[in-house]
Amino acid sequence: MDLAFDQVRSPIGTIVVVADGDTVCALDFEDCRPRMLALLERRCGPVRLRRVRDPGGFASRVRAYLAGDLDALADVPVDLRGTAFQQTVWAQLRTIRRGTTVSYAELAAAIGRPTAVRAVGATNGRNPVALAVPCHRVIGADGSLSGYAGGLERKRWLLRHEGVAI
């Protein structure tokens, strides 16, 4: 599968945007590229990335988000191939309003699976479209910043950027 990609410089590192036509199928940090590619290949089979300036206008939307338009990614069309459970978790992540957080337990309860906290956490960690599917808004039950594939400093920055007092 041929996919277009572009890169966006940010205060927390270079962000890679991967698109298939009019959908984003991966959004991650450059230093997480091996993980991003593994997740892409698991979902889509073998992929070949080709550099395209601002595919689908998605890189511009990432820049707008970073510049303070915190809703710029809220309605970005995303390709979230995965199990039914994963898709349910990822869809629920998109309902978490900017400037707010939920715990893993609250997320599990919200999807009607209150005992699936660990599975929710694992699925959160496999989110292929960071920022647009805001997994950074999920925190530990005690309010701690736990479990972010891009690193806790990035998670802290993103939450502060969105107005969460940490």
C-alpha positions, 0 to 999 in steps of 0.5 A: 500500500502506498501512503503519503507522509509529511513532517511537522516540526513542533516544540515536542519533536517532529511529528509524522503525518501519514495519509491515504487520500482523504484520511489520516492513517498514522500520526506519531512522533519521528522518534517513534517511527518504528512503532508507527510503521509496525502498527501501520503494517499490522493494520494495512499490510506492507506499506511504502511511504512517499513524501508529499507536501501537506497530504490532504491538508492534514499537516496544516491542521497539525500546525494549526493545533500546535499554534493554538487552534485546539479544535483543528484535529477534532474532526480529522477523518481517520483510518482506525482499522482494528478489532471491534474493541479497539475501535470502540476505545478509539472512538470513545477517546475522540469524545474526550473534550480538550482541556479535560482528562479521564482515567483508564477506569473511567474510559473502560466504564464509558465503553461499558466494560468497567473491568477491562481497564488493562485492555483499555490501557493496552489499546490506548497505547496502540493508538495509531493516530495520536493527537487526533485520537487524543490518548494523551488525555487519559491519565492514571486513577490517582491523577498521574501521567502514566502510559504515553508511547511518545513519552511523559514529557510530551504528554505533559506538554500536550495537556498543558497546551490544551489548558489542563493544569498539571 
